[in-house]
Amino acid sequence: MQSAIGGSTVLVARGLTRSFSGFTAVKNVDLTVKHNTVHSVIGPNGAGKSTLFNLLTRFLEPDAGSIVYRGADVTRMPPAMLARLGVVRSFQISAVFPHLTVAQNVCVPLQRLSGLQKVFWRSTSCLSALDDKVHGLLHQFGLSDWADTLAGELPYGRKRALELATTFALEPELALLDEPMAGLGTEDVARVTDLIAAQAGARTIVMVEHNLKVVERLSDTVTVLCRGEVLTEGSYAEVAADPRVLEAYIGH
């Protein structure tokens, strides 16, 4: 994608470290994410990507280091509170409500934004006020034809699209996408990549992803992890040309 990189920073991590039973999964990692850019984190299996992602989204406590979001230290902040500040994440395994329709799934985060999740004494007809937003999101993410389908019956690629729709329905300032292409076929990869590209530029995205063609297309900045540490960082072209990256992926 290679959009112009903004000048201000949204998220800054310094010295993040996390160990498990004596094994250091993430060691002294620094990360600076700029406003309205796509920042990808890549690396071979076991590089520490998932652990770093869980540290940034506060699903794990760091042993050392700090995380600052929009100038505020959020290192010990609970994940739910961080989400309320505008940091929303997706997961490797598609997380939808299988027994709700696609439209109802999209309506859930919209209720949170509108405050309607608190008005339990009112008829569900009050949710009709969200219809235009629901249908707008369904159209935006290519799900209009699936609106009345139970989410559990969707093809896997469409479930991924639905998960993105519910993620971005919350209008996050910072969206963290954990391997959004995991398990997708070629056609679905192209579709989901287009959906993310349509959101990029309007908000900040941090993405852990194995598909390097997707990383090349979408990323403004790429951080390469290896054995829990930052190996290198730069544009996709810069990191792809670094012989250390090739060695990390395929060995000598």
Backbone torsions as a table, in degrees:
resi	resn	phi	psi	omega
1	MET	NA	-52.1	173.4
2	GLN	52.6	55.6	174.9
3	SER	-78.1	170.0	178.6
4	ALA	-67.0	132.2	-177.3
5	ILE	-82.6	128.2	-177.9
6	GLY	-69.9	162.1	-175.9
7	GLY	-86.1	-28.4	-175.2
8	SER	-90.4	155.0	179.3
9	THR	-103.4	146.9	178.8
10	VAL	-104.9	-42.9	-175.5
11	LEU	-133.4	132.4	178.2
12	VAL	-132.2	122.7	174.0
13	ALA	-113.6	139.4	-179.8
14	ARG	-134.9	124.2	173.1
15	GLY	64.5	27.4	-177.5
16	LEU	-63.5	130.0	-179.3
17	THR	-140.4	137.5	176.5
18	ARG	-149.7	129.5	179.1
19	SER	-119.9	154.5	176.1
20	PHE	-129.7	113.9	177.2
21	SER	49.2	44.5	177.6
22	GLY	89.2	-10.5	177.6
23	PHE	-96.9	124.3	-179.1
24	THR	-89.0	107.5	-178.2
25	ALA	-82.5	-33.6	177.4
26	VAL	-134.4	129.3	-173.9
27	LYS	-130.9	111.1	171.0
28	ASN	53.2	48.4	-176.8
29	VAL	-88.0	128.2	171.6
30	ASP	-106.4	139.4	180.0
31	LEU	-148.6	130.3	176.0
32	THR	-124.3	118.7	-177.0
33	VAL	-108.5	122.0	-176.7
34	LYS	-88.7	153.5	-177.3
35	HIS	-58.8	133.5	174.8
36	ASN	55.9	43.1	173.3
37	THR	-127.4	166.6	171.6
38	VAL	-105.2	119.2	-178.2
39	HIS	-115.5	113.2	-177.9
40	SER	-99.9	143.2	174.4
41	VAL	-114.8	119.9	-177.8
42	ILE	-127.1	171.7	178.0
43	GLY	157.2	162.4	179.9
44	PRO	-66.3	168.6	176.5
45	ASN	-56.2	136.8	-179.5
46	GLY	82.4	9.6	-177.2
47	ALA	-76.3	-16.7	-179.2
48	GLY	105.9	11.3	-175.9
49	LYS	-63.0	-49.1	-177.5
50	SER	-65.5	-39.2	177.7
51	THR	-63.4	-45.0	177.5
52	LEU	-59.1	-44.2	-179.5
53	PHE	-60.5	-43.1	-179.9
54	ASN	-69.5	-29.0	173.7
55	LEU	-68.6	-45.3	-177.6
56	LEU	-64.1	-33.6	-178.5
57	THR	-94.8	4.5	172.8
58	ARG	71.5	21.7	172.9
59	PHE	-82.8	-12.8	173.5
60	LEU	-131.8	147.2	175.0
61	GLU	-88.8	133.3	174.6
62	PRO	-75.7	148.4	171.5
63	ASP	-75.5	-29.4	179.3
64	ALA	-155.7	161.3	176.6
65	GLY	103.0	178.3	-176.3
66	SER	-140.6	155.6	176.0
67	ILE	-130.5	124.9	179.8
68	VAL	-120.0	125.3	178.6
69	TYR	-118.1	120.3	-179.9
70	ARG	50.9	41.8	175.1
71	GLY	85.4	-5.3	-178.6
72	ALA	-108.8	137.5	178.0
73	ASP	-74.0	117.5	-178.5
74	VAL	-117.1	19.1	-173.1
75	THR	-55.5	-36.1	-177.7
76	ARG	-112.2	13.1	-176.9
77	MET	-75.1	136.7	176.5
78	PRO	-61.6	147.6	-177.8
79	PRO	-55.7	-39.9	-177.8
80	ALA	-64.4	-38.8	178.6
81	MET	-68.3	-38.7	178.0
82	LEU	-63.2	-39.2	178.1
83	ALA	-62.4	-38.5	179.3
84	ARG	-66.7	-21.9	176.7
85	LEU	-82.1	-7.3	176.6
86	GLY	114.5	12.2	177.9
87	VAL	-106.1	112.6	-175.3
88	VAL	-124.3	140.0	-177.8
89	ARG	-123.3	157.0	168.1
90	SER	-111.0	175.4	-175.5
91	PHE	-125.8	160.4	178.5
92	GLN	-60.3	-43.3	178.8
93	ILE	-90.4	127.9	-175.9
94	SER	-55.9	125.1	-176.1
95	ALA	-113.2	96.2	177.1
96	VAL	-130.4	166.8	174.2
97	PHE	-89.0	102.3	-169.0
98	PRO	-66.0	-24.6	-176.3
99	HIS	-97.9	5.7	170.9
100	LEU	-103.5	154.5	175.9
101	THR	-71.0	167.9	177.7
102	VAL	-58.5	-45.4	-179.9
103	ALA	-62.5	-40.3	179.3
104	GLN	-66.1	-36.8	176.5
105	ASN	-59.4	-44.4	-179.2
106	VAL	-68.4	-30.1	-178.8
107	CYS	-68.5	-29.6	-175.4
108	VAL	-58.1	-54.6	179.2
109	PRO	-66.9	-27.1	177.8
110	LEU	-68.0	-33.5	174.7
111	GLN	-61.5	-38.6	179.7
112	ARG	-63.8	-41.8	-179.4
113	LEU	-67.4	-38.3	-174.8
114	SER	-85.8	-11.8	-177.4
115	GLY	85.1	2.6	-176.8
116	LEU	-71.4	-15.4	178.7
117	GLN	-66.9	-13.1	-177.2
118	LYS	-96.0	-12.6	-173.1
119	VAL	-95.7	59.7	-173.6
120	PHE	-66.5	-16.1	-178.3
121	TRP	-85.0	-5.2	-178.3
122	ARG	-97.8	157.2	178.6
123	SER	-63.4	151.0	177.0
124	THR	-64.3	-12.3	178.4
125	SER	-62.8	-19.9	179.0
126	CYS	-64.9	-20.3	-179.7
127	LEU	-71.9	-12.9	178.7
128	SER	-61.9	-20.4	177.6
129	ALA	-64.1	-18.7	-178.8
130	LEU	-94.5	-1.5	-172.5
131	ASP	-55.3	-44.8	-177.0
132	ASP	-63.0	-41.1	179.4
133	LYS	-67.6	-40.2	178.9
134	VAL	-60.6	-50.1	-177.5
135	HIS	-67.1	-32.5	176.5
136	GLY	-64.2	-41.7	178.4
137	LEU	-69.0	-40.1	177.9
138	LEU	-59.6	-42.1	178.7
139	HIS	-66.5	-43.6	-177.3
140	GLN	-61.0	-35.0	-176.8
141	PHE	-105.0	18.4	173.5
142	GLY	66.7	33.3	-175.0
143	LEU	-117.6	8.8	-176.0
144	SER	-56.9	-41.0	-177.5
145	ASP	-72.1	-9.9	-177.0
146	TRP	-110.1	10.0	-170.7
147	ALA	-52.8	-41.7	-175.5
148	ASP	-96.9	7.6	178.4
149	THR	-82.9	138.0	173.9
150	LEU	-63.2	134.3	-175.4
151	ALA	-58.6	-32.9	179.4
152	GLY	-66.6	-15.7	-179.4
153	GLU	-97.8	-0.1	-178.8
154	LEU	-71.7	147.0	166.7
155	PRO	-59.8	154.2	-172.1
156	TYR	-57.9	-41.7	-179.4
157	GLY	-61.8	-36.9	178.1
158	ARG	-71.7	-31.4	175.1
159	LYS	-63.2	-39.1	177.0
160	ARG	-62.1	-42.5	178.4
161	ALA	-63.0	-39.3	178.6
162	LEU	-65.8	-40.4	178.2
163	GLU	-62.3	-40.4	176.3
164	LEU	-64.5	-39.6	179.5
165	ALA	-61.8	-42.3	179.5
166	THR	-71.6	-33.1	176.7
167	THR	-64.2	-49.2	-176.4
168	PHE	-80.8	-13.6	173.9
169	ALA	-62.4	-26.5	178.7
170	LEU	-77.6	-1.7	178.3
171	GLU	52.5	52.3	-178.3
172	PRO	-68.9	147.3	170.2
173	GLU	-76.2	-34.9	180.0
174	LEU	-129.3	117.3	177.9
175	ALA	-108.3	128.6	178.9
176	LEU	-111.3	115.4	-174.1
177	LEU	-108.3	118.5	-175.7
178	ASP	-97.0	101.9	179.5
179	GLU	47.9	62.0	-176.7
180	PRO	-62.8	-18.7	-179.3
181	MET	-95.7	2.6	-175.9
182	ALA	-58.9	125.8	175.7
183	GLY	79.5	4.2	-177.4
184	LEU	-89.8	145.7	171.5
185	GLY	-78.3	173.4	-174.4
186	THR	-57.1	-45.9	-178.2
187	GLU	-65.1	-41.7	179.9
188	ASP	-68.8	-35.2	176.4
189	VAL	-58.8	-45.2	179.8
190	ALA	-62.4	-40.8	-178.4
191	ARG	-66.8	-48.1	-177.5
192	VAL	-68.0	-35.4	175.7
193	THR	-60.6	-43.3	177.6
194	ASP	-60.8	-39.8	-179.7
195	LEU	-64.0	-42.2	178.8
196	ILE	-68.4	-40.5	179.0
197	ALA	-59.9	-34.9	-180.0
198	ALA	-68.0	-26.8	178.7
199	GLN	-86.0	-29.1	-177.0
200	ALA	-63.6	143.9	-178.0
201	GLY	97.3	-32.5	177.2
202	ALA	-91.8	-15.0	-180.0
203	ARG	-155.7	171.4	-179.0
204	THR	-94.0	135.8	-178.4
205	ILE	-129.8	129.7	168.7
206	VAL	-110.8	130.2	-171.5
207	MET	-134.0	128.0	167.1
208	VAL	-96.4	123.9	-173.7
209	GLU	-152.5	138.8	178.0
210	HIS	-90.2	-26.7	-176.0
211	ASN	-76.3	105.1	-172.8
212	LEU	-71.7	-25.2	174.9
213	LYS	-65.8	-39.1	176.3
214	VAL	-66.1	-44.2	178.1
215	VAL	-59.0	-43.2	179.9
216	GLU	-61.6	-42.7	-176.7
217	ARG	-70.2	-40.9	-168.1
218	LEU	-93.5	-26.1	-163.0
219	SER	-85.8	138.6	166.9
220	ASP	-89.5	-39.3	179.6
221	THR	-133.6	141.7	178.7
222	VAL	-126.4	128.0	172.5
223	THR	-107.3	127.9	-179.6
224	VAL	-104.3	122.9	175.2
225	LEU	-100.7	147.2	174.0
226	CYS	-150.4	123.6	-179.0
227	ARG	52.9	39.2	174.3
228	GLY	83.7	-1.0	-178.5
229	GLU	-121.0	158.0	176.0
230	VAL	-73.5	119.4	178.9
231	LEU	-84.1	-45.2	179.1
232	THR	-165.1	168.3	179.5
233	GLU	-152.9	146.6	178.6
234	GLY	163.1	-161.7	173.8
235	SER	-69.2	167.1	179.3
236	TYR	-60.6	-42.1	-179.0
237	ALA	-61.3	-39.2	-178.8
238	GLU	-67.6	-45.8	-177.3
239	VAL	-73.0	-31.5	179.6
240	ALA	-68.1	-26.0	-179.4
241	ALA	-88.0	-3.9	-177.7
242	ASP	-82.8	118.0	-178.2
243	PRO	-60.3	-24.2	178.6
244	ARG	-67.6	-31.5	178.6
245	VAL	-69.5	-44.2	177.4
246	LEU	-60.9	-41.3	179.5
247	GLU	-65.7	-38.0	-179.5
248	ALA	-64.5	-34.8	-177.7
249	TYR	-82.4	-40.4	-172.5
250	ILE	-123.2	-2.8	179.7
251	GLY	83.1	-174.5	-176.9
252	HIS	-65.9	NA	NA
